[in-house]
Amino acid sequence: MHLSSSSGLTLAATDLGHFLSCRHRTALDMEVAQGKRPKPPKFPDPFLDLLIERGLAHEKEYVEAISAAGDEVLDLGDLAFRSPSEAIDRTLSAMRKGVPAIAQGLLRCGEWSGIPDVLRRVETPSLF
């Protein structure tokens, strides 16, 4: 969860998970984002670190497998954090062009946005 004067409150999938498990946590997180409460201390969690490491490795292997199969993969990396509007434009442009796979694109609908790990083209009629 992040609050900025230009884009307002930005939520991540983790924030939704926190809300579903404990609404009070969401209220506390909002107070942290608004500067009304200090950030809670972070404690090392080797199991969580392992899960993150394995998830990133799996995603990398999946993208490499797509490339090895001969399909183009557009990797937008951390563009979503550096330039969200450019990331949205490049994601939509790639979808319209029919790029077989897009890694770390950015999609937005109204005030909601998300960064899917990998978007795969499917042979189904759509707006794209």
Secondary structure, DSSP 8 states (H G I E B T S, - for coil): -EEETTTEEE--HHHHHHHHH-HHHHHHHHHHHTTSS--------HHHHHHHHHHHHHHHHHHHHHHHTT--EEE-TTHHHH-HHHHHHHHHHHHHHT-SEEES--EEETTEEE--SEEE--SS----
